[in-house]
Amino acid sequence: MKFPLTIIILTLAALASYAQAPAEALPDSVIEDVYLARDDGNGKAGDVVETFSTHDIPIYCIVSLTRSSPINVKMNLVAVKVNGVKPETRVVTAGYTTKQGQDRVYFTGRPDGVWVAGTYRIDVFVEGKRERSLTFEMKGDAAPVGASKFAPSKPGPAPARKPH
């Protein structure tokens, strides 16, 4: 089954540091943090979340790196348990090679219509090696998704982190 979903990539130059949750990275990982955020209503990443509504459009996956030298970052969006989609189906793959001075990659996704409810996973790869996985829920009605459309958004500052 074709699952029409598109991820567009935006990047930001180095940003000021902010409070971070404890890292779950491998010892030599160049990933400082990976987190998901809702849109703030102005086309930028808003508050960090762990669960989305099927009407949260777009959604953001932000990858914060420990270095600002060029590096290849790839993200796979995987349907883990989504009605009508074979489990472990890779829905979308998007990648970006940072430029000197960039330490964040913003992956932004939007369907045409609403998201399909279910469990999804984001797998993040650096230089071809899987470094992080993040599972999340898309809650709400399970309406089918139509054809994807592109709508670039303008990145803003890093989303506010809530204390854990």
DRENTORVO-832899 format. One record per residue: residue in one letter; chain; y, x, z of N, C-alpha, C in turn. Coordinates in Angstrom, 2 decimals. Example, Ala and Ser with C-alpha at 12.3 -4.5 7.8 and 13.67 -1.06 7.14 Angstrom:
DRENTORVO-832899
rest_kette_n_y_n_x_n_z_ca_y_ca_x_ca_z_c_y_c_x_c_z
A_A_-5.69_13.19_7.80_-4.50_12.30_7.80_-3.30_13.20_7.80 .
S_A_-2.25_12.85_7.08_-1.06_13.67_7.14_0.03_12.90_7.87 .
***
This chain:
DRENTORVO-832899
rest_kette_n_y_n_x_n_z_ca_y_ca_x_ca_z_c_y_c_x_c_z
M_A_-1.18_0.84_0.00_0.00_0.00_0.00_1.24_0.88_0.00 .
K_A_2.14_0.60_-0.86_3.39_1.37_-0.91_4.30_0.87_0.20 .
F_A_4.89_1.77_0.92_5.77_1.43_2.04_7.13_1.97_1.69 .
P_A_8.00_1.17_1.07_9.28_1.67_0.58_10.28_1.94_1.70 .
L_A_10.50_3.18_1.97_11.42_3.60_3.02_12.00_4.93_2.59 .
T_A_13.27_5.13_2.83_13.90_6.36_2.38_14.60_7.03_3.54 .
I_A_14.49_8.32_3.59_15.18_9.11_4.60_16.21_9.96_3.86 .
I_A_17.42_9.91_4.32_18.45_10.78_3.76_18.80_11.82_4.80 .
I_A_19.24_12.94_4.35_19.46_14.06_5.24_20.93_14.41_5.31 .
L_A_21.40_14.56_6.52_22.76_15.02_6.76_22.68_16.17_7.74 .
T_A_23.57_17.09_7.65_23.58_18.19_8.61_24.95_18.34_9.21 .
L_A_24.96_18.96_10.37_26.21_19.27_11.05_26.22_20.74_11.41 .
A_A_27.40_21.30_11.45_27.53_22.67_11.91_27.29_22.70_13.42 .
A_A_27.27_23.87_13.98_26.99_24.02_15.41_27.92_23.13_16.22 .
L_A_27.35_22.48_17.23_28.10_21.59_18.10_28.09_22.15_19.52 .
A_A_28.99_21.66_20.34_29.04_22.08_21.74_27.74_21.67_22.43 .
S_A_27.33_22.44_23.41_26.10_22.12_24.12_26.31_20.93_25.04 .
Y_A_25.22_20.28_25.39_25.25_19.12_26.27_23.97_19.11_27.07 .
A_A_23.88_18.23_28.08_22.71_18.17_28.96_21.46_17.88_28.14 .
Q_A_20.40_18.59_28.38_19.16_18.43_27.64_18.02_18.07_28.57 .
A_A_17.09_17.27_28.07_15.85_17.01_28.80_15.01_18.28_28.70 .
P_A_14.09_18.49_29.63_13.25_19.69_29.56_12.53_19.76_28.22 .
A_A_12.53_20.92_27.62_11.92_21.11_26.31_10.40_21.08_26.42 .
E_A_9.75_20.50_25.42_8.30_20.48_25.35_7.84_21.37_24.20 .
A_A_8.65_22.32_23.85_8.39_23.16_22.68_7.33_24.21_22.98 .
L_A_6.75_24.70_21.91_5.85_25.84_22.02_6.68_27.04_22.43 .
P_A_6.07_28.06_23.05_6.83_29.21_23.55_7.78_29.85_22.56 .
D_A_7.39_29.99_21.30_8.23_30.64_20.31_8.94_29.66_19.39 .
S_A_9.02_28.41_19.80_9.61_27.38_18.96_11.10_27.60_18.77 .
V_A_11.57_27.28_17.57_13.01_27.33_17.31_13.62_25.95_17.49 .
I_A_12.80_24.97_17.89_13.32_23.63_18.16_13.69_23.53_19.63 .
E_A_14.94_23.22_19.87_15.42_23.01_21.24_15.10_21.59_21.69 .
D_A_15.30_20.62_20.80_15.08_19.22_21.15_14.94_18.39_19.88 .
V_A_14.21_17.29_19.99_14.11_16.29_18.93_14.31_14.96_19.62 .
Y_A_15.21_14.13_19.08_15.43_12.84_19.70_15.84_11.82_18.66 .
L_A_15.71_10.55_19.04_16.02_9.43_18.17_17.25_8.72_18.68 .
A_A_18.02_8.13_17.77_19.24_7.42_18.17_19.46_6.22_17.27 .
R_A_20.13_5.21_17.83_20.59_4.05_17.07_21.93_4.38_16.45 .
D_A_22.31_3.59_15.47_23.64_3.71_14.88_24.67_3.23_15.90 .
D_A_25.81_3.89_15.96_26.85_3.52_16.92_27.75_2.40_16.42 .
G_A_27.46_1.85_15.26_28.28_0.79_14.68_29.34_1.32_13.74 .
N_A_29.50_2.65_13.73_30.49_3.29_12.87_29.85_4.27_11.89 .
G_A_28.53_4.12_11.69_27.84_4.99_10.75_27.50_6.36_11.30 .
K_A_27.46_6.48_12.62_27.12_7.75_13.27_26.02_7.51_14.29 .
A_A_25.32_8.58_14.65_24.28_8.47_15.68_24.92_8.10_17.00 .
G_A_24.35_7.07_17.64_24.85_6.61_18.94_23.98_7.11_20.06 .
D_A_23.71_6.23_21.02_22.91_6.60_22.19_21.47_6.94_21.82 .
V_A_20.91_7.88_22.55_19.52_8.28_22.38_18.63_7.16_22.89 .
V_A_17.57_6.82_22.13_16.66_5.75_22.50_15.21_6.18_22.26 .
E_A_14.29_5.42_22.84_12.87_5.65_22.62_12.22_4.49_21.89 .
T_A_12.91_3.35_21.82_12.41_2.15_21.15_13.53_1.55_20.30 .
F_A_13.15_1.06_19.12_14.11_0.43_18.23_13.74_-1.02_18.01 .
S_A_14.72_-1.81_17.59_14.50_-3.17_17.09_14.32_-3.06_15.59 .
T_A_13.61_-4.02_15.01_13.43_-4.01_13.56_14.76_-4.16_12.83 .
H_A_15.80_-4.54_13.55_17.13_-4.71_12.96_18.05_-3.52_13.20 .
D_A_17.56_-2.47_13.85_18.35_-1.25_14.06_18.36_-0.46_12.75 .
I_A_19.46_-0.56_12.04_19.57_0.10_10.74_20.94_0.76_10.65 .
P_A_20.98_2.02_10.35_19.88_2.95_10.19_19.40_3.47_11.54 .
I_A_18.34_4.27_11.49_17.90_4.99_12.68_18.10_6.48_12.40 .
Y_A_18.24_7.25_13.45_18.50_8.68_13.32_17.44_9.48_14.06 .
C_A_17.02_10.57_13.47_16.18_11.57_14.13_16.97_12.87_14.06 .
I_A_17.33_13.39_15.24_18.15_14.59_15.30_17.28_15.74_15.80 .
V_A_17.29_16.84_15.07_16.54_18.03_15.43_17.56_19.10_15.80 .
S_A_17.53_19.52_17.06_18.43_20.55_17.57_17.65_21.86_17.60 .
L_A_18.23_22.89_17.00_17.56_24.18_16.86_18.13_25.20_17.84 .
T_A_17.34_26.21_18.17_17.79_27.26_19.09_18.54_28.37_18.38 .
R_A_18.57_28.32_17.07_19.29_29.35_16.32_20.07_28.72_15.19 .
S_A_21.04_29.46_14.68_21.89_28.93_13.62_21.78_29.73_12.33 .
S_A_20.67_30.42_12.16_20.43_31.12_10.90_19.60_30.20_9.99 .
P_A_19.62_30.41_8.69_18.91_29.52_7.77_17.42_29.38_8.10 .
I_A_16.96_28.12_8.08_15.56_27.82_8.38_15.19_26.50_7.73 .
N_A_13.93_26.37_7.30_13.46_25.14_6.66_12.90_24.19_7.71 .
V_A_13.44_22.97_7.76_12.99_21.93_8.69_12.52_20.75_7.86 .
K_A_11.32_20.24_8.17_10.76_19.10_7.46_10.37_18.03_8.47 .
M_A_10.53_16.78_8.11_10.15_15.68_8.97_9.26_14.72_8.19 .
N_A_8.14_14.32_8.81_7.28_13.28_8.27_7.42_12.06_9.16 .
L_A_7.64_10.90_8.57_7.61_9.64_9.29_6.24_9.04_9.01 .
V_A_5.46_8.83_10.08_4.08_8.38_9.96_3.93_7.00_10.58 .
A_A_3.27_6.09_9.86_2.95_4.76_10.40_1.67_4.91_11.21 .
V_A_1.77_4.83_12.52_0.61_5.00_13.40_-0.17_3.69_13.50 .
K_A_0.54_2.61_13.85_-0.08_1.29_13.96_0.96_0.26_13.51 .
V_A_0.95_-0.01_12.20_1.90_-0.91_11.58_1.12_-1.92_10.75 .
N_A_1.36_-3.20_10.98_0.66_-4.26_10.28_0.77_-4.09_8.77 .
G_A_-0.39_-4.07_8.09_-0.42_-3.96_6.64_-0.37_-2.53_6.11 .
V_A_-0.34_-1.54_7.00_-0.29_-0.14_6.58_-1.46_0.60_7.22 .
K_A_-2.19_1.36_6.41_-3.32_2.13_6.91_-2.84_3.09_7.99 .
P_A_-3.53_3.13_9.16_-3.11_4.06_10.23_-3.01_5.50_9.73 .
E_A_-2.02_6.20_10.24_-1.75_7.61_9.92_-1.24_7.81_8.50 .
T_A_-0.67_6.75_7.91_-0.07_6.87_6.59_1.28_7.56_6.71 .
R_A_1.46_8.62_5.93_2.75_9.28_5.88_3.67_8.42_5.02 .
V_A_4.67_7.84_5.64_5.57_6.92_4.97_6.60_7.67_4.15 .
V_A_7.20_8.67_4.76_8.26_9.43_4.10_8.20_10.87_4.57 .
T_A_8.50_11.78_3.68_8.68_13.18_4.04_10.06_13.59_3.55 .
A_A_10.81_14.24_4.43_12.13_14.74_4.05_12.28_16.15_4.61 .
G_A_12.97_16.99_3.89_13.16_18.35_4.36_14.55_18.86_4.05 .
Y_A_14.93_19.88_4.79_16.25_20.47_4.61_16.19_21.92_5.06 .
T_A_16.84_22.80_4.31_16.99_24.19_4.73_18.42_24.36_5.22 .
T_A_18.55_24.73_6.48_19.89_24.87_7.06_20.60_26.06_6.43 .
K_A_21.90_26.05_6.57_22.73_27.16_6.12_23.18_27.95_7.34 .
Q_A_23.66_29.13_7.14_24.14_29.96_8.24_25.15_29.17_9.07 .
G_A_24.98_29.16_10.38_25.90_28.47_11.29_25.48_27.05_11.65 .
Q_A_24.47_26.50_10.99_24.00_25.15_11.31_22.85_25.21_12.30 .
D_A_22.94_24.38_13.36_21.85_24.36_14.33_21.33_22.95_14.61 .
R_A_21.67_22.00_13.74_21.17_20.62_13.85_20.85_20.08_12.46 .
V_A_19.81_19.25_12.42_19.49_18.53_11.20_19.41_17.06_11.59 .
Y_A_20.12_16.22_10.84_20.12_14.77_11.06_19.31_14.13_9.95 .
F_A_18.20_13.49_10.30_17.44_12.70_9.35_17.83_11.25_9.63 .
T_A_18.23_10.52_8.59_18.69_9.15_8.75_17.89_8.25_7.82 .
G_A_17.32_7.17_8.37_16.51_6.29_7.55_16.96_4.85_7.61 .
R_A_16.82_4.17_6.45_17.18_2.75_6.37_16.30_2.08_5.33 .
P_A_15.75_0.91_5.67_15.03_0.13_4.67_15.99_-0.84_3.99 .
D_A_15.56_-1.51_2.95_16.32_-2.61_2.36_15.75_-3.86_3.02 .
G_A_16.48_-4.42_3.94_15.98_-5.52_4.77_15.86_-5.02_6.19 .
V_A_14.76_-5.34_6.84_14.52_-4.90_8.21_13.29_-4.01_8.25 .
W_A_13.14_-3.26_9.33_11.96_-2.42_9.53_10.74_-3.30_9.77 .
V_A_9.56_-2.77_9.58_8.32_-3.44_9.92_7.97_-3.03_11.35 .
A_A_7.72_-4.02_12.21_7.39_-3.73_13.61_6.10_-2.92_13.69 .
G_A_6.02_-2.07_14.72_4.82_-1.29_14.93_5.12_0.03_15.61 .
T_A_4.10_0.88_15.64_4.20_2.20_16.25_4.31_3.24_15.14 .
Y_A_5.29_4.11_15.28_5.54_5.17_14.30_5.56_6.52_15.02 .
R_A_5.45_7.57_14.23_5.54_8.94_14.77_6.37_9.78_13.83 .
I_A_7.17_10.63_14.42_7.93_11.62_13.67_7.25_12.97_13.93 .
D_A_6.84_13.66_12.89_6.31_15.02_12.99_7.36_15.95_12.41 .
V_A_7.75_16.97_13.17_8.77_17.91_12.72_8.12_19.27_12.50 .
F_A_8.37_19.82_11.33_7.83_21.12_10.93_8.97_22.11_10.75 .
V_A_8.73_23.34_11.16_9.69_24.42_10.92_8.94_25.51_10.17 .
E_A_9.47_25.87_9.01_8.84_26.87_8.14_7.36_26.55_7.92 .
G_A_7.05_25.26_7.73_5.70_24.82_7.41_4.77_24.61_8.59 .
K_A_5.21_24.91_9.80_4.36_24.79_10.99_4.83_23.60_11.83 .
R_A_3.88_22.68_12.16_4.27_21.54_12.97_4.63_22.01_14.37 .
E_A_5.85_21.67_14.77_6.39_22.12_16.06_6.53_20.99_17.07 .
R_A_6.80_19.77_16.61_7.01_18.65_17.53_6.53_17.36_16.91 .
S_A_6.12_16.44_17.77_5.79_15.08_17.37_6.42_14.15_18.39 .
L_A_6.92_13.03_17.90_7.60_12.07_18.75_7.17_10.68_18.31 .
T_A_6.50_9.92_19.20_6.04_8.58_18.87_7.04_7.56_19.40 .
F_A_7.27_6.50_18.61_8.21_5.47_19.04_7.78_4.11_18.52 .
E_A_8.34_3.07_19.13_8.05_1.69_18.77_9.21_1.08_18.01 .
M_A_8.87_0.25_17.04_9.82_-0.58_16.33_9.42_-2.00_16.73 .
K_A_10.24_-2.67_17.54_9.87_-3.98_18.08_10.65_-5.09_17.41 .
G_A_9.99_-6.24_17.25_10.62_-7.41_16.67_9.71_-8.06_15.67 .
D_A_10.28_-8.87_14.78_9.47_-9.54_13.78_8.88_-8.51_12.83 .
A_A_7.80_-8.87_12.21_7.09_-7.93_11.33_7.34_-8.24_9.87 .
A_A_8.57_-8.65_9.54_8.91_-9.00_8.16_8.70_-7.80_7.24 .
P_A_8.21_-8.04_6.02_8.01_-6.93_5.08_9.34_-6.33_4.65 .
V_A_9.29_-5.09_4.27_10.48_-4.35_3.87_10.58_-4.38_2.35 .
G_A_11.79_-4.57_1.83_12.01_-4.57_0.39_12.28_-3.16_-0.11 .
A_A_12.82_-3.06_-1.30_13.11_-1.77_-1.90_14.19_-1.04_-1.10 .
S_A_14.09_0.26_-1.05_15.04_1.07_-0.30_16.33_1.27_-1.05 .
K_A_17.39_1.48_-0.32_18.69_1.80_-0.91_19.26_3.00_-0.16 .
F_A_20.05_3.78_-0.85_20.67_4.93_-0.24_22.07_4.56_0.21 .
A_A_22.43_4.97_1.41_23.79_4.77_1.91_24.12_5.93_2.84 .
P_A_24.66_7.01_2.29_24.97_8.16_3.14_25.93_7.77_4.26 .
S_A_25.69_8.34_5.41_26.59_8.09_6.54_27.23_9.41_6.93 .
K_A_28.38_9.31_7.58_29.08_10.52_8.00_28.64_10.89_9.40 .
P_A_28.14_12.12_9.58_27.67_12.54_10.89_28.82_12.69_11.87 .
G_A_28.51_12.50_13.12_29.50_12.65_14.19_28.98_13.62_15.22 .
P_A_29.55_13.60_16.40_29.09_14.50_17.45_27.70_14.12_17.90 .
A_A_27.06_15.01_18.63_25.72_14.77_19.14_25.74_13.52_20.02 .
P_A_24.70_12.67_19.93_24.64_11.47_20.75_24.61_11.82_22.24 .
A_A_25.11_10.91_23.05_25.12_11.11_24.49_23.70_11.07_25.04 .
R_A_23.36_12.05_25.85_22.03_12.11_26.46_22.09_11.41_27.80 .
K_A_21.12_10.54_28.05_21.04_9.87_29.35_20.17_10.70_30.26 .
P_A_20.54_10.85_31.55_19.70_11.62_32.47_18.32_11.00_32.59 .
H_A_17.30_11.84_32.72_15.91_11.36_32.84_15.53_11.32_34.27 .
***
